[in-house]
Amino acid sequence: MARYQIILAYDGTGLAGSQRQAQARTAQSVLEAALTRLGWQERSILLAGRTDTGVHATGQVAAFNLEWKHSDEELVQALNSFLPPDVAVRHANIVCEGFHPRFDAIARRYRYRLFCQKVRDPLRERFAWRVWPPVEDNVLQTVASFLIGKHDFAAFGTPPRPGSSSVRTVMKAEWQQQGDEWLFEVQADAFLYRMVRRMVFIQVAAGQGKVSAEVVADLVAGRQRVASAGLAPAHGLTLVEVTYPE
């Protein structure tokens, strides 16, 4: 019996998030179903983090114990043969017995994708948020810089447990333009519930001139609370990477 760490990718469109639910299809439930066909007998796998309904992943991390007498690559192939088309294992390896994908992580990185078009684009809108009017580059870069550092991000989300801290440290927050598309990369030690989507929403509002850059600064500093409706759509968000100590 060994503990395995796997890197999991999924298209969140047809999933009710990452964590198992009683009456819903999730990334955890389909992975556990595939593992069961390989003789896995535990009650639950461990996940690095929670993703909402509709959110995608290329770097979700899961861990489980399994009696497996073949190579890591053969485990990847076996799991993928039992997984549905919208979920795939990208990598597998043996880790130490006490490894926990959530509590051992030192950073998470998310990417949000949007594009600026007046008319809808059905081929892109499955994985990106269409916004109009367009956003201003210099404004996006300015407000993104406010997010970097250690702050109380209570205005952007809620902690995983009631009463726990909403202080997080953001190491990276930057926008990159590719034609009419924009990619927001954000990395932090951890994230609050819906934190990234609220970050994106208020930055886009600033980039469109709907709110001032000072409003974003006030939110980060705790001088103002974000409106409850301020939430970018889930389908533009992807969990890209979870980082661990070497």
N, C-alpha and C positions, 0 to 999 in steps of 0.2 A: 504494500500500500504506500503510495507517494502522494504528496501534495503538488498539484499542477497549477500553474498560472497560465491563463490564455488571454490573448488579445482578441476582442470580439468587435465585429463591424455589423451594423444593421441600418436598414432603411426604416425610419420610424413611422412612415406613413400609415402602415397597417398595424402598428403596435400601440398598446395602451401604456407606453412607457417601458422602463427597464425592469422594475420590480414586479414580482409575482402578485397577481390579484385573483380573487376567487372566481370571477366570471369574465375574465378578459384575457386576451392574448398579449403576452409581453415577451421581451427579450429573455428574461429569466425563465419563463415557463417553457418556451420552445427549446432553450438550451438544456434544461433539466430533462425534458422529454427525450432529447437525443442522447444524453448521458445515460439515461435509464436503459436504453437499448444496448449500451456497452457494458452493462452490469453495475453501474453506479447505484449505491444503496443509501446514500445520505439523505437527510431531510431537505437540505437547502444548500445551494451554492452561495458563495460570497461575492459581492460586487463592489467595485471601487466607488461607485456613485450612482445617484438616482438621476434618470433623465425623464422628462415629461412626455406625455402623449404627443407623438408627432416629431419629437426631437431625434436626430440621427446620431450615429457614432461610427468612427473609424478606429477608435482607440479605447473602447471600454475594456476594463480588466476584470476578469472573474477568477475565482480560485475554488478548488474542490479536491477531495481525496479520492483516488481511484486506483484500483488494482489493474495495472496495464503492463503487459509483458513485451510490448513492441516499442518502436521508436517514437519520439515526439512528433515527427513528421507524419507517421502513420496514424497518430491520434488525431491530428488536424484533418487528415483525409477521411478518417472514419466518422468524425463528428459532422463534417460538412456533407457527407453522404446522407445523413439523417436530418440535417437542418433544412428549413424551407429556403426558397430563393432570396428572401429579403434579410437573411441572417447568415453570417459566415464567421468561422474562426480563422484568424490570420496567422496566428503563431501560438505555440504551446511549449512549455518547458517546466522542468521540475524545480521547485523552490524549497526553502526550508520549511520544516513542519509547522512553525507558528506564523507563517506569512499571512497577513490580512490585507487584501487589496485596498480597503478603505483607510484603515488606521495607520498603515505603514506608508501611505502616499505622502509625498512632500510638496507636490504641486499638481494642478490640473490645467489643461489648456483647451479652450473652446474656440471655435471659429463661427462667425455669423456672416451669412452671405445675403446681399441685397442687390437690386439693380433698379435703375431709374428709367422708367418708361411710362408714357401716358396711357398706352394701350396694353392690355394684358398679353402675356406671352406664355401660352400653355406648356411649352416645352421646357421652360425654366422655372415656372412657379411651384413645382413640386419641392424644390430644394432651395428656393430663394424668395425673399420678400420683395415684391414690387412696390416701389414708393414713387410718389409724384406730389408736388414738384421736386426737381432734383436737389441734391444736397451740395453744400459748399465745402470744398476740400479743406481750406484753411480753418474753417470752423470745426470740422470733425477732428482734425489733428489737435486743435487747441483744447477742446473739451475732453478728448481721450487722455491727454496728459494730466488732467485733474484727477483721474482715477488711480494713477500709480502711487504706490506707497501703502502704509498701514493706516486704515481708516475704519470708523464704525459705519458699515454700509447698511444700517437699519432701514434707510429710505429706499433701498433697492431690493430688499427681500427679507425673508424670515429664516431664523436658524432651524436646523433639523429637529431640535428638541425645544419645547417651550422653556423659556428662561435661560437658555444657553447664549453664549456671546455672539454678537453680530459683527465683531471686529475681524477683518480679513486683510491680508497683505497681497496687493496686486503687483506683480513684477513686470508685467508687460500689458500694454493696452494701446494698440495702434491700428490705423486704417490703411489699406492699400487699394488703389484704384486700378481696375483693369477694364478699359473701355467704359461702358456704362454700368459696370459692376463694381461693387465695393465689398472688401473682405475685412471684417473686424476680428483681430486676434487678441485674445485676452488670456493671461495666465496668472493664477493666484495659488496661494497655499491651500485654499478651499473656497467654496462658493456657497452663498445662501440660496434658499429655494427661490428660483426664478430671477436670480440676481443678474445674469447675463442679459436676459431678454429685457429687463427694465433699463439696464445700462444702454442697450442698443436703442430702445425707444426714445429715451430722452436725448441721446446724442443726435439721432435723426431729426427730432423736433428742433434742436438747436441748429443743425445743418440746413434745415428748411426755413429758418427764420421765425419759427413759431414760438420759441422761447429764447431768452438770451443765454449767452455762455455763463453769465453770473448765476443763473438758476442752477445749472449743473454744478458749479462750484459750491453753491449753498447746500445742495443735496449731499454732496460728498462730505462737507463740513458739518452736516447735521443741523443746519439752520433752517431747513425746509424739508417737508416730506413729499414724496412723489405721489401723484394721483394713482388711485387703484387701477384705473383703466390704462395706465401707461405700460403696456406690455407688447413687445414685438412678437409676431407670430412664431409658433414653435418650429415650423417647417424650415426656417432659415438657419437653424442652429445645429451644430455638430460637435460632439465631444471628440476631440482629436487625439489627446494624449494624457496619460497619467504617469507621473514621474516618481521614481523611488530612489532611495539611497543606493549607491553602487555597492 
